[in-house]
Amino acid sequence: MQKKRFIFDLAILLVLNLLIKPFWTIYVEPKVQGRIGDISYGEYFVIFNFSLLLNIFLDFGLTNFNNRNIAQNSHLLSKHFSKMLSLKFALGVFYMIISLFAGIFLLGFNMKLVMILCLNSFMLSFTLFLRSNLQALHLFRVDSFISVLDRVIMIIIVVAMLFGVMGMEVTAMNFVYAQTIGYFLSAGICFFIVLNKTHTFKLNWDWKFNRLILKKSFPFAILVLLMTFYNRLDSLMIQEMLPGDFGKEQSGIYAKGFRLLDAANQIAYLFSIQLIPLFSRMLKQKENIENIVKLSFTLLVTPALIVSVSTIFYAEHFFEKIYTGDTVGFPILAILMNCFTGVSLTCIFGTLLTASGNLMKQNMVAVGGILINVVLNLILIPKFQALGSAVSSLVTQMITGLLQAYLCYKVFKFKVNRRLLTSLFLFIAGLFFVNYFTLDLVGKGGNAWMINFVIMLTFSVLLAFVTGLVSHKSVFRFLKYK
């Protein structure tokens, strides 16, 4: 029953996100960047990533800790919710002070932009914390709708700007304000849903409780900090290492490719937040998790590989379509989208390590990831600008993803599935073959590439079954499972 419910809830989550978020990524954000230019958008993109780098002060691992804790002890929601919320607000104030000081006085960023983007980061983090309670209670369907609510609100406002409704104009600040409204309304609605699940609610400050929670969540905080750094440091290093507006422009070009990767990563992230409470509960009840890990690997890594490999061949076409003829930076996309496979590995095996409490091992991997990322950026950015940073990201994500898979193999004593590894190798090799021979199958001009792309996707899905990476028997068994 766990598998059937997991697949059904995951399907709802993915369908909603695939209906809403691609429109934001493929239409709204590119249009905004086209209106305000690469330099202005690059400045926004750098400060946006900066606002996420200091999330250790904003969340301190509370979200991941709360998800795991409530999933294993659902009766604690009413007892802990009020105290956790008070602590969350206190951390938010501390985060704002640190971020404003570092962003304005140390790095010289635009004051207004830093203030609003840091406020947005707080509202987003607040919503994720509230959603962790829904996920821990296995209210995945409610959480699925909340996960796209902020984007729906933002899309309505920004599209109105693009069409000049009521005289609204597209500027970097107006774009940021639209996000503020979306995050605020989404957080408010989510708060009242969680509040309905608690028996008592009264904000209060408990020093003893807060010290205990911060002590327990500290390993989670370190993990979030480390992973955020090697995921979000690139754009900041590009701007700081390259002179003047050229650094901002290169950050803007990098953002064009990273935008699509970030959208793909959100799907993987949504997958992982469904897995955290599932893994946590199964581990506490001492259930065998090997089958659900294999299922998760198949469901996530198979499409991740299709996306990663196909982008190598179709990156220029994607850029031309999304950015209306502008193909500057498409090689960055071709490299960055292959990070999706590494991120997918992290979302499965890193989540399992988190759920099992093996945070020290995961933190060691994250520290290694930062060192690799920083060293490669220092070497490659001066020579290859944004393209060099993309290479750095790819190397970092693949190494950290594979290391976490290896750690899970050692910690949980998984058997080496030679059949799965053989199928995986054949599938990857087959993907390159299929993409190469279908790239110009019905021609090169106009929109012929779209037909080629659909043909490629069809053969890639069939290839997953032919190689045995996905079993049709397993699919039918899960669909019929009672």
C-alpha positions in Angstrom: 0.0 0.0 0.0 2.9 2.3 0.7 4.2 1.9 -2.9 0.8 2.5 -4.5 0.1 5.6 -2.4 3.6 6.9 -2.9 3.4 6.6 -6.7 -0.1 8.2 -6.8 0.8 11.1 -4.6 4.0 11.6 -6.5 2.1 11.6 -9.8 -0.2 14.4 -8.6 2.8 16.4 -7.4 4.6 16.0 -10.7 1.6 16.8 -12.9 0.8 20.0 -11.0 4.4 21.1 -11.1 4.8 20.2 -14.8 1.7 22.2 -15.7 2.7 25.3 -13.8 6.5 25.7 -13.3 7.6 25.1 -16.9 5.5 28.0 -18.0 7.3 30.2 -15.5 10.7 28.9 -16.5 10.2 28.7 -20.3 8.0 31.8 -20.9 7.8 34.2 -17.9 11.4 34.5 -16.7 13.0 34.6 -20.2 10.6 37.3 -21.2 11.5 39.3 -18.1 15.2 38.9 -18.8 14.7 39.9 -22.4 12.9 43.1 -21.3 15.4 44.2 -18.6 18.6 42.9 -20.3 21.4 40.5 -19.2 23.2 43.0 -17.0 20.2 43.9 -14.9 19.0 40.4 -14.7 22.5 39.2 -13.9 22.6 41.6 -10.9 19.2 40.3 -9.7 20.3 36.7 -10.2 23.5 37.2 -8.2 21.7 38.8 -5.2 18.9 36.2 -5.4 21.5 33.4 -5.0 23.3 35.4 -2.3 20.0 35.5 -0.3 20.0 31.7 -0.4 23.6 31.3 0.6 23.0 32.4 4.2 20.0 30.1 4.7 21.8 28.5 7.7 20.8 31.5 9.7 17.3 31.5 8.3 16.4 27.8 8.8 19.2 26.2 10.8 18.0 22.8 9.6 14.6 23.1 11.2 12.7 22.1 8.1 14.5 18.8 7.5 14.7 18.0 11.2 11.0 18.8 11.6 10.0 16.7 8.6 11.9 13.7 9.9 10.8 14.2 13.5 7.1 14.6 12.9 7.1 11.8 10.3 8.3 9.4 13.1 6.3 11.1 15.9 3.1 12.7 14.4 1.6 13.3 17.9 4.3 15.9 18.5 2.9 18.4 15.9 0.5 20.1 18.3 3.1 20.1 21.1 6.0 21.5 19.1 4.4 23.7 16.4 4.0 26.9 18.4 7.5 26.7 19.9 9.1 25.9 16.5 7.3 28.8 14.9 8.6 31.2 17.5 12.1 30.0 16.9 11.6 30.3 13.1 10.6 33.9 13.4 13.6 34.6 15.7 16.0 33.0 13.2 14.3 35.1 10.4 15.2 38.3 12.2 18.8 37.1 12.7 19.1 36.1 9.1 17.8 39.5 7.9 20.4 41.4 10.0 23.3 39.2 8.8 22.2 39.2 5.2 21.7 43.0 5.0 25.1 43.7 6.6 27.0 41.3 4.3 25.1 42.2 1.2 25.1 46.0 1.6 28.3 46.8 3.5 30.6 44.0 2.5 29.6 43.2 -1.0 28.1 46.6 -2.0 24.9 45.2 -3.5 21.8 47.3 -4.2 20.2 48.0 -0.8 16.6 47.8 -1.9 17.1 44.7 -4.0 18.9 42.9 -1.1 16.2 43.8 1.4 13.3 42.6 -0.7 15.0 39.4 -1.9 16.0 38.5 1.6 12.4 39.0 2.7 11.4 36.8 -0.1 13.9 34.1 1.1 12.4 34.3 4.5 8.8 33.9 3.2 9.9 31.0 1.0 11.7 29.3 3.9 8.7 29.9 6.2 6.4 28.1 3.6 8.8 25.2 3.3 8.9 24.8 7.1 5.0 24.8 7.1 5.0 22.3 4.3 7.3 20.0 6.2 4.5 19.5 8.6 2.1 18.5 5.8 4.7 16.1 4.3 5.5 14.6 7.7 1.8 13.9 8.2 1.8 12.4 4.7 -0.7 15.0 3.4 1.1 14.9 0.1 -1.9 15.9 -2.0 -2.5 19.1 -0.1 1.2 19.8 -0.2 1.2 19.3 -3.9 -1.2 22.2 -4.4 0.7 24.4 -2.0 3.9 23.7 -3.9 2.6 25.5 -7.0 0.4 28.2 -5.4 3.1 30.8 -5.2 4.1 30.3 -8.9 0.5 30.6 -10.0 0.1 34.0 -8.2 3.5 35.2 -9.6 2.6 34.2 -13.1 -0.7 36.1 -13.0 1.0 39.3 -11.8 4.1 39.1 -14.1 2.1 38.2 -17.2 -0.1 41.3 -16.5 3.2 43.3 -16.4 4.3 41.9 -19.7 1.1 42.9 -21.4 1.0 46.3 -19.6 -2.3 45.7 -17.8 -3.2 48.8 -15.7 0.0 50.5 -16.8 2.3 48.0 -15.0 5.8 47.9 -16.3 8.5 45.1 -16.3 11.4 46.2 -14.2 13.7 44.2 -11.9 12.1 45.6 -8.8 8.5 44.9 -10.0 9.6 41.3 -10.9 10.8 40.9 -7.3 7.7 42.5 -5.8 5.5 40.0 -7.8 7.5 37.2 -6.1 7.0 38.8 -2.7 3.2 38.8 -3.1 3.2 35.1 -4.3 5.3 33.9 -1.4 3.3 35.9 1.2 -0.1 34.6 0.1 1.2 31.1 -0.3 2.7 31.1 3.2 -0.5 32.5 4.7 -2.7 29.9 3.2 -0.3 27.1 4.2 -0.2 28.4 7.8 -4.0 28.2 8.2 -4.0 24.6 6.8 -1.3 23.5 9.3 -3.0 25.4 12.1 -6.2 23.3 11.4 -4.2 20.2 12.1 -3.0 21.3 15.5 -5.0 21.1 18.7 -3.5 24.1 20.4 -1.6 27.1 19.1 0.1 29.9 21.1 3.3 31.6 20.2 5.7 31.3 23.1 9.5 31.3 23.7 11.0 28.4 25.5 14.8 28.7 26.0 15.2 25.1 27.0 13.2 23.7 24.1 14.9 26.0 21.6 18.4 25.1 22.8 17.5 21.4 22.5 16.0 21.8 19.0 18.9 23.9 17.7 21.3 21.3 19.0 19.4 18.5 17.3 19.0 20.4 14.1 22.6 21.7 13.9 23.8 18.8 11.7 20.9 19.5 9.3 21.8 23.2 9.3 25.4 22.4 8.3 24.2 20.1 5.6 21.9 22.8 4.1 24.6 25.4 4.3 27.2 23.2 2.6 24.9 22.0 -0.2 23.6 25.5 -0.8 27.1 26.8 -1.2 28.1 24.4 -3.9 24.8 24.8 -5.6 24.5 28.6 -5.6 28.1 30.0 -5.3 28.8 30.0 -9.0 27.0 33.2 -10.1 28.5 35.1 -7.2 32.0 34.0 -8.1 31.4 34.9 -11.7 30.4 38.4 -10.9 33.2 38.9 -8.3 36.0 37.4 -10.4 35.1 39.3 -13.7 35.3 43.1 -14.0 32.3 45.5 -13.8 29.3 45.0 -16.0 31.0 42.1 -17.8 30.7 40.0 -14.6 27.0 40.9 -14.3 26.5 40.1 -18.0 28.2 36.7 -17.7 26.1 36.0 -14.6 23.0 36.8 -16.7 24.1 34.5 -19.5 24.8 31.8 -16.9 21.3 32.3 -15.5 19.8 31.5 -18.9 21.2 27.9 -18.7 20.8 27.6 -14.9 17.2 28.5 -15.1 16.2 25.3 -16.9 18.5 23.2 -14.6 16.9 24.8 -11.5 13.4 24.0 -12.9 14.5 20.4 -13.4 16.1 20.3 -9.9 12.8 21.4 -8.4 11.1 18.3 -9.7 13.9 16.2 -8.1 13.6 18.2 -4.9 9.8 17.6 -4.8 10.5 14.0 -5.3 13.0 14.0 -2.3 10.6 15.7 0.1 8.1 12.9 -0.5 10.9 10.4 0.2 12.1 12.0 3.5 9.0 11.1 5.6 8.6 7.8 3.8 12.2 6.7 4.4 12.0 8.0 8.0 8.9 6.0 8.9 10.1 2.9 7.2 13.5 3.0 8.9 11.8 3.5 12.3 9.5 0.5 11.7 12.6 -1.5 10.5 11.0 -2.2 7.1 13.2 -3.2 4.1 13.9 -0.1 2.1 15.9 -1.6 -0.7 12.9 -2.0 -3.1 11.6 1.5 -2.5 15.1 2.9 -3.1 15.4 0.9 -6.4 11.9 2.2 -7.4 12.9 5.7 -6.6 16.1 5.4 -8.6 14.2 4.1 -11.6 11.5 6.8 -11.4 13.8 9.7 -11.1 17.2 8.8 -12.7 15.6 7.4 -15.9 14.0 10.7 -17.0 17.0 12.6 -15.6 19.3 10.8 -18.0 16.9 11.4 -20.9 16.9 15.1 -20.1 20.6 15.3 -19.6 21.7 13.5 -22.7 19.2 15.0 -25.0 20.1 18.6 -24.0 23.6 18.0 -25.3 22.2 17.6 -28.7 19.2 20.1 -28.5 20.6 22.9 -26.3 20.9 25.4 -29.2 17.3 24.7 -30.4 16.0 25.1 -26.8 17.8 28.5 -26.5 16.6 29.7 -29.9 13.0 28.8 -29.0 12.9 30.1 -25.4 15.0 33.2 -26.0 13.4 34.1 -29.3 16.5 33.7 -31.5 19.1 34.5 -28.9 21.5 31.5 -28.7 24.3 33.1 -26.7 25.3 30.7 -23.9 23.6 27.5 -25.2 26.8 25.4 -24.5 26.4 26.4 -20.9 22.9 24.8 -20.9 24.3 21.7 -22.6 26.7 21.3 -19.7 24.5 22.4 -16.9 21.6 20.1 -17.6 23.8 17.1 -17.1 24.0 18.2 -13.5 20.4 17.0 -13.2 21.5 13.4 -13.1 23.9 14.2 -10.3 21.3 16.1 -8.4 18.8 13.3 -8.8 21.3 10.9 -7.2 21.6 13.3 -4.3 17.9 13.6 -4.0 17.6 9.8 -3.6 20.7 8.7 -1.7 21.3 12.0 0.1 17.7 11.9 1.3 18.1 8.4 2.6 21.2 9.4 4.5 19.3 12.3 6.0 16.3 10.2 7.0 18.6 7.7 8.7 20.5 10.3 10.6 23.9 9.7 8.9 24.5 13.4 8.5 28.2 13.4 9.4 29.0 11.3 6.3 26.8 13.5 4.2 28.4 16.7 5.5 31.8 15.3 4.6 30.6 14.8 1.0 29.2 18.3 1.0 32.5 19.8 2.3 34.3 18.0 -0.5 31.8 19.3 -3.0 32.5 22.9 -1.9 36.3 22.5 -2.2 36.0 21.0 -5.7 33.6 23.7 -6.8 35.6 26.6 -5.5 39.0 25.3 -6.8 37.6 24.6 -10.2 35.8 28.0 -10.4 39.0 29.7 -9.5 40.8 27.9 -12.3 38.1 28.0 -15.0 36.2 31.3 -14.6 39.1 33.6 -15.5 39.7 31.5 -18.7 36.2 30.5 -19.8 33.9 32.8 -17.8 30.4 31.4 -17.3 31.2 28.3 -19.3 34.0 27.4 -16.9 31.6 27.7 -14.0 29.2 25.3 -15.7 31.9 22.7 -16.0 32.7 23.2 -12.3 29.1 22.6 -11.4 28.9 19.4 -13.5 32.0 17.9 -12.0 30.9 18.8 -8.4 27.3 17.5 -8.8 28.3 14.2 -10.4 31.1 13.4 -7.8 28.9 14.3 -4.8 25.9 12.3 -6.2 28.0 9.2 -6.8 29.7 9.5 -3.4 26.3 9.5 -1.6 25.1 6.5 -3.6 28.3 4.7 -2.5 27.8 5.7 1.1 24.2 4.3 1.1 25.6 1.0 -0.4 28.0 0.8 2.5 25.8 2.0 5.3 22.7 -0.1 4.4 24.7 -3.0 3.0 22.8 -3.0 -0.3 23.5 -5.9 -2.6 25.3 -5.0 -5.9 22.5 -5.2 -8.5 24.6 -6.2 -11.5 21.5 -6.5 -13.7 20.5 -2.9 -12.9 24.0 -1.6 -13.5 24.1 -3.4 -16.9 20.7 -2.0 -17.8 21.9 1.5 -16.8 25.1 1.3 -18.9 23.1 0.0 -22.0 20.5 2.7 -21.5 23.1 5.6 -21.4 24.9 4.3 -24.4 21.6 3.8 -26.2 20.5 7.4 -25.4 23.6 8.8 -27.2 22.8 6.5 -30.2 19.1 7.5 -30.4 19.9 11.2 -30.0 22.6 11.1 -32.7 20.5 9.3 -35.3 17.3 11.2 -34.7 18.7 14.7 -34.5 18.2 15.5 -38.2 15.9 12.6 -39.0 13.1 14.7 -40.7 15.3 17.7 -41.6 17.1 20.6 -40.0 15.2 23.7 -41.0 12.3 25.5 -39.2 10.7 23.5 -36.4 11.7 20.1 -37.7 13.8 19.7 -34.6 10.6 19.5 -32.5 9.5 16.4 -34.5 12.9 14.9 -34.1 12.8 15.6 -30.4 9.4 13.9 -30.0 10.7 10.9 -31.9 13.8 10.8 -29.7 11.7 10.9 -26.6 9.5 8.1 -27.8 12.5 5.9 -28.6 14.2 6.8 -25.3 11.2 5.7 -23.3 11.0 2.4 -25.3 14.7 2.0 -24.7 14.2 2.2 -20.9 11.9 -0.9 -21.2 14.1 -2.7 -23.8 17.2 -2.4 -21.6 15.3 -3.5 -18.5 15.9 -0.3 -16.6 12.2 0.0 -16.3 10.2 -3.2 -16.2 6.7 -3.3 -17.7 5.8 -6.0 -15.2 6.7 -3.7 -12.3 4.6 -0.9 -13.8 1.5 -3.1 -14.2 2.1 -4.6 -10.7 2.2 -1.1 -9.1 -0.8 0.1 -11.1 -2.9 -3.0 -10.0 -1.5 -3.1 -6.5 -4.3 -3.1 -3.9 
